[in-house]
Amino acid sequence: MPQTRWIAVGAALFIGIVAAFQVGKVPAALPAIRLDLGLGMVGAGWIASVYTGTAVALGLAGGAFADRIGHLYAAIIGLALLGIGSFWGSTADALSFLIAARIIEGTGFVLIVVSVPTIILRSTNPRHHAFAMGVWGSFLPVGLSFMLLMAPGLLSAYGWRGLWQTNSAVAFATIIIVFLILRGRDGAPKVSAKKNTDFWSDLWLTVSRPGPWLMSLIFGMFGTQFATFMNWLPTYFIEHHGQTVAAAGSFAAIVAISNAPGAITAGVLMARGVSRSLIMSVSFMVMGALGFLTFAVGLPFGLQVATAILFSFSGGFVPAVLLASAPHHAPSLDHVGTVNGILIHGANVGTLLGPPSFAFIVTASGGWGAGGTMLLVIAGLSAILAFVVGRLERGPSGANI
């Protein structure tokens, strides 16, 4: 049994947090970028959404690539791409230039999120797998929230180009620190590439299983709910409750960081033997009710801030459980990257489609309440699918389906 090396888990988690910085740096910087490059709202929207589009396009390929060359090497390449893309983007003088740089960053993000889970699994004793994956599930809200809080100060001091260059420097510095930790005496076992195996046979061995695709569908439905909620919550607070832009942004940051304790709590529950499908089903049902209440017209502002925070907390359970489930749906640890790629593909499809679908429903109905109903319906369907996954895992063939 391998000994758990928590310093290696911490280093791997930090890789994910640095990747999440690249998501969090955009919202606060968009006004300055629009002014500098003369962009409209549509152009500015592409700067944010191209990251998601890259994950949709490259999720599966990135996972297979990581499985092929080795997960540590894939993560380091991912960090290098973050650094290159962020620095190149800081020199952009046109929208097309900046979008190309964001595609490079997005490719790095994909390589990191598909490869780091296997690094964590190889660095921990099996009895710690569930908790460690719960901790990993917190990387996005932690990194996103931290950068949302830090970006205004960095923008004020250095401008948006300085913010991009700072993120580039952090990514390159992380390569050195992480490589020393993960390859040194206190690090994870050396993760090398698979050799003398047929790539397409390995890929088919994973993608032919129904489990990863069903989990990808669930992750997509989660992405629809969570991305919709987080994208439109500040606007709702401004338009419906009369909050300032600064106040709405601060509340949104608090809501986002509330997701991290949920992920860690899910890891604790899984470590204590609570069924993964039960955790997901309950989480989705709670999310549906709280999402409905948050956008319900007539409720006081304080109550809706509380329901938004609890929505985010309960939402943290789902990605933690899905990421922890990936090894149970892979032929071996050498195939977990491909399963994670399938999951990331589904999550980002939902993230891409959710916000505009919500906007259409709210606009067509003339009220925010209809958007809350949309979240409630999707959550109910997601809870049912979570039970289906549980039945599959308890089937005759076990978890590896």
C-alpha positions in Angstrom: 0.0 0.0 0.0 1.5 3.4 -1.0 1.9 5.9 1.8 -0.1 9.1 1.5 2.1 12.1 0.7 0.0 15.1 1.5 2.6 17.6 0.3 2.2 16.0 -3.1 -1.5 16.3 -2.9 -1.1 20.0 -1.9 1.2 20.6 -4.8 -1.2 19.0 -7.2 -4.1 21.0 -5.8 -2.1 24.2 -6.4 -1.7 23.3 -10.0 -5.5 23.3 -10.3 -5.8 26.6 -8.4 -3.3 28.3 -10.8 -5.4 27.0 -13.7 -8.5 28.4 -12.1 -6.8 31.8 -11.8 -7.0 32.1 -15.6 -10.8 31.8 -15.3 -11.1 34.3 -12.4 -8.9 37.0 -14.0 -11.3 37.7 -16.8 -14.5 39.2 -15.3 -12.9 42.1 -13.5 -10.6 42.8 -16.5 -13.2 42.9 -19.2 -14.1 46.6 -18.9 -10.4 47.6 -19.2 -9.9 45.2 -22.1 -13.0 46.5 -23.9 -11.7 50.1 -23.5 -8.1 49.2 -24.6 -9.0 47.2 -27.6 -12.3 48.9 -28.5 -14.5 45.9 -28.1 -18.2 45.5 -27.9 -20.1 43.2 -25.5 -20.1 40.3 -28.0 -16.3 40.5 -28.5 -15.7 40.7 -24.8 -18.0 37.7 -24.3 -15.8 35.6 -26.6 -12.8 36.2 -24.4 -14.6 34.4 -21.6 -16.5 31.8 -23.6 -13.6 30.6 -25.8 -12.0 29.0 -22.7 -15.1 26.8 -22.3 -15.3 26.1 -26.0 -11.7 24.8 -25.9 -12.6 22.5 -23.0 -15.5 21.1 -25.0 -13.4 20.5 -28.1 -10.3 19.1 -26.4 -11.6 17.3 -23.2 -11.5 13.8 -24.5 -8.4 14.3 -26.6 -6.6 15.9 -23.7 -7.4 13.1 -21.4 -6.2 10.5 -23.9 -3.0 12.5 -24.4 -2.4 12.7 -20.7 -2.9 8.9 -20.3 -0.4 8.4 -23.2 2.5 10.6 -22.2 2.2 10.5 -18.4 0.0 12.6 -16.1 2.8 14.6 -14.4 4.3 15.5 -17.8 0.9 16.5 -19.1 0.3 18.7 -16.1 3.6 20.5 -16.5 2.9 21.0 -20.2 -0.5 22.4 -19.2 1.2 24.9 -16.8 3.6 25.9 -19.6 0.7 26.6 -21.9 -1.0 28.7 -19.3 2.2 30.8 -18.9 2.8 31.1 -22.7 -0.9 32.0 -23.4 -1.2 34.5 -20.6 2.1 36.3 -21.5 1.2 36.3 -25.3 -2.2 37.6 -24.5 -0.8 40.5 -22.5 0.8 41.8 -25.8 -2.5 41.5 -27.8 -3.5 44.5 -29.9 -6.6 42.9 -31.4 -9.4 40.6 -30.4 -8.3 37.7 -32.6 -4.8 37.9 -31.0 -6.3 37.7 -27.5 -8.7 34.9 -28.4 -5.8 32.8 -29.9 -3.9 33.3 -26.6 -7.0 32.3 -24.6 -7.2 29.1 -26.7 -3.6 28.3 -25.7 -4.5 28.9 -22.0 -7.7 26.8 -22.4 -5.6 23.9 -23.8 -3.4 24.1 -20.7 -6.4 24.1 -18.5 -7.7 21.0 -20.1 -4.4 19.1 -19.7 -4.3 20.1 -16.0 -7.8 19.1 -15.0 -7.6 15.7 -16.8 -4.2 14.8 -15.4 -4.0 16.0 -11.8 -6.5 13.6 -10.4 -4.3 10.6 -11.3 -1.3 12.3 -9.8 -3.4 12.7 -6.6 -4.6 9.1 -6.7 -1.0 7.8 -7.2 0.2 10.0 -4.2 -2.4 8.6 -1.7 -3.2 5.4 0.1 -6.5 4.0 -1.3 -8.2 4.7 2.1 -7.5 8.4 1.5 -8.6 8.5 -2.2 -12.2 9.8 -1.5 -11.1 12.6 0.8 -8.2 13.6 -1.5 -10.5 13.8 -4.5 -13.0 15.9 -2.5 -10.1 18.3 -1.7 -9.3 18.3 -5.4 -12.9 19.2 -6.2 -12.3 22.6 -4.4 -9.6 23.8 -6.8 -11.9 25.8 -9.1 -13.9 27.8 -6.5 -10.7 28.5 -4.5 -8.8 29.7 -7.5 -11.7 31.6 -9.0 -12.6 33.4 -5.8 -9.0 34.3 -4.9 -8.5 35.8 -8.3 -11.8 37.6 -8.2 -10.7 39.2 -5.0 -7.1 40.0 -6.1 -7.8 41.2 -9.6 -9.2 44.6 -8.8 -6.0 45.6 -6.9 -3.7 44.2 -9.6 -5.7 46.0 -12.3 -5.5 49.2 -10.4 -1.7 48.9 -10.0 -0.6 47.3 -13.3 -3.6 47.3 -15.7 -5.0 44.3 -17.4 -1.8 43.5 -19.3 0.1 43.5 -16.0 -2.6 41.1 -14.6 -2.0 38.7 -17.5 1.8 38.9 -17.1 1.5 38.3 -13.3 -0.5 35.1 -14.0 2.1 34.0 -16.6 4.8 34.4 -14.0 2.9 32.4 -11.4 2.3 29.6 -13.9 6.0 29.3 -14.8 7.1 29.5 -11.2 4.6 26.8 -10.4 6.3 24.5 -12.9 9.6 24.7 -11.0 8.0 24.3 -7.5 5.7 21.5 -8.5 8.3 19.5 -10.4 10.7 19.6 -7.5 8.0 18.5 -5.1 6.4 15.8 -7.2 9.6 14.4 -8.5 11.6 14.7 -5.3 11.9 12.7 -2.2 8.6 14.1 -0.7 6.7 13.9 -4.0 4.4 11.5 -5.7 5.7 8.4 -7.4 7.2 9.1 -10.8 4.4 9.0 -13.4 5.8 7.9 -16.7 4.2 7.4 -20.1 2.7 4.1 -21.1 4.8 2.3 -23.7 4.3 -0.5 -26.2 0.5 -0.2 -26.0 -1.9 0.5 -28.8 -3.3 4.0 -28.4 -6.6 3.4 -30.2 -7.3 0.1 -28.3 -6.7 1.9 -25.0 -9.0 4.7 -26.0 -11.7 2.3 -27.1 -11.4 0.4 -23.9 -12.5 3.5 -22.0 -15.0 5.3 -24.4 -16.9 2.0 -25.0 -18.1 2.0 -21.4 -21.5 3.6 -20.6 -20.5 4.8 -17.1 -18.2 7.7 -18.2 -20.7 9.0 -20.7 -23.6 8.9 -18.2 -21.5 10.7 -15.6 -20.5 13.2 -18.3 -24.2 13.9 -18.9 -24.7 14.4 -15.2 -21.7 16.7 -15.1 -23.2 18.6 -18.0 -26.5 19.1 -16.2 -24.6 20.3 -13.2 -22.5 22.7 -15.3 -25.8 24.1 -16.8 -27.1 24.8 -13.3 -24.0 26.1 -11.7 -22.7 28.3 -14.6 -26.2 29.7 -15.1 -26.5 30.5 -11.4 -23.1 32.2 -11.0 -23.4 34.1 -14.3 -26.7 35.6 -13.7 -26.7 36.0 -9.9 -24.9 39.4 -9.9 -27.2 40.8 -12.6 -30.2 39.6 -10.6 -28.9 41.3 -7.4 -28.4 44.5 -9.4 -31.7 44.6 -11.3 -34.0 43.0 -8.8 -32.6 44.2 -5.5 -30.9 47.4 -6.5 -27.4 46.5 -5.5 -24.3 48.3 -6.8 -22.0 46.5 -9.2 -19.3 46.4 -6.6 -21.6 45.0 -3.9 -23.1 42.4 -6.3 -19.6 41.3 -7.3 -18.6 40.9 -3.6 -21.6 38.8 -2.9 -20.9 36.6 -5.9 -17.3 36.0 -4.7 -18.6 34.9 -1.3 -21.1 32.6 -3.1 -18.3 31.1 -5.3 -16.0 30.4 -2.4 -18.8 28.6 -0.5 -18.5 25.8 -3.1 -15.1 24.7 -1.8 -16.3 23.6 1.7 -19.0 21.6 0.0 -16.4 19.7 -2.1 -14.3 18.9 1.0 -17.4 17.8 3.0 -18.2 15.4 0.1 -14.8 13.9 0.4 -15.3 13.3 4.1 -18.7 11.7 3.5 -17.3 9.4 0.8 -14.4 8.5 3.1 -16.9 7.4 5.7 -18.6 5.1 3.2 -21.7 7.2 2.2 -22.9 6.2 -1.2 -21.7 8.5 -4.0 -25.0 8.3 -5.8 -26.9 9.2 -2.6 -24.6 12.2 -2.0 -25.2 13.4 -5.6 -28.9 12.9 -5.6 -29.5 14.8 -2.3 -27.2 17.5 -3.5 -29.1 18.0 -6.7 -32.4 18.1 -4.9 -31.1 20.7 -2.4 -29.6 22.7 -5.3 -33.0 22.7 -7.2 -34.9 24.0 -4.2 -32.4 26.7 -3.3 -31.9 27.8 -6.9 -35.7 28.2 -7.2 -35.9 30.2 -4.0 -32.9 32.4 -5.0 -34.7 33.7 -8.1 -38.2 33.7 -6.6 -39.6 37.2 -6.8 -40.8 38.6 -3.5 -38.3 37.1 -1.1 -36.1 39.5 0.9 -32.5 40.1 -0.2 -30.9 38.7 2.9 -32.7 35.5 2.5 -31.8 35.1 -1.1 -28.1 35.8 -0.3 -28.3 32.9 2.2 -30.0 30.6 -0.3 -27.3 31.5 -2.9 -24.5 30.6 -0.5 -26.2 27.3 0.4 -26.8 26.6 -3.3 -23.1 26.9 -3.9 -22.1 24.9 -0.9 -24.4 22.0 -1.9 -23.2 22.3 -5.4 -19.7 21.6 -4.3 -20.6 18.0 -3.5 -21.3 17.1 -7.1 -18.0 17.7 -8.9 -16.1 16.1 -6.0 -18.2 12.9 -6.2 -18.0 12.7 -10.0 -14.2 13.2 -10.0 -13.9 10.6 -7.2 -16.0 8.2 -9.3 -13.7 8.4 -12.4 -11.3 5.7 -11.2 -14.3 3.3 -10.7 -15.4 3.8 -14.3 -11.9 3.4 -15.8 -10.2 0.1 -16.8 -7.2 1.1 -14.7 -5.5 4.2 -13.2 -3.7 4.5 -16.6 -7.1 5.3 -18.2 -8.4 7.8 -15.6 -7.3 10.8 -17.7 -9.5 9.7 -20.6 -12.5 9.3 -18.2 -11.8 12.8 -16.8 -11.6 14.1 -20.3 -15.1 12.8 -21.0 -16.4 14.4 -17.8 -14.8 17.7 -18.6 -16.3 17.7 -22.0 -19.8 17.2 -20.6 -19.3 19.8 -17.8 -18.3 22.5 -20.3 -21.1 21.7 -22.8 -23.5 22.4 -19.9 -21.5 25.5 -19.0 -21.7 26.8 -22.5 -25.4 26.2 -23.0 -26.8 27.0 -19.6 -26.5 30.8 -19.3 -28.1 31.6 -22.7 -30.9 29.1 -22.1 -31.7 30.7 -18.8 -31.6 34.2 -20.5 -34.0 32.9 -23.2 -36.5 31.5 -20.6 -36.4 34.6 -18.4 -36.8 36.9 -21.4 -39.6 34.9 -22.9 -41.5 34.6 -19.6 -40.8 38.2 -18.5 -39.7 37.2 -15.0 -36.7 35.8 -13.1 -39.0 33.2 -11.4 -39.1 31.1 -14.6 -35.4 30.8 -14.5 -35.6 29.4 -11.0 -38.1 26.9 -12.3 -35.6 25.8 -15.0 -33.0 25.2 -12.3 -35.5 23.1 -10.3 -36.4 20.9 -13.2 -32.8 20.2 -14.3 -31.9 19.4 -10.7 -34.7 16.9 -10.5 -33.6 15.2 -13.7 -30.0 15.2 -12.5 -31.0 13.5 -9.2 -32.7 10.7 -11.1 -29.6 10.2 -13.3 -27.5 10.0 -10.2 -29.6 7.1 -8.9 -29.2 5.4 -12.3 -25.4 5.7 -11.9 -25.6 4.1 -8.5 -27.6 1.2 -9.9 -25.1 0.7 -12.6 -22.2 0.7 -10.1 -24.0 -1.9 -8.0 -24.7 -4.1 -11.1 -23.2 -7.5 -11.8 -20.1 -6.0 -13.5 -19.4 -3.8 -10.5 -18.1 -0.2 -10.8 -16.0 -0.7 -13.8 -18.7 -0.2 -16.4 
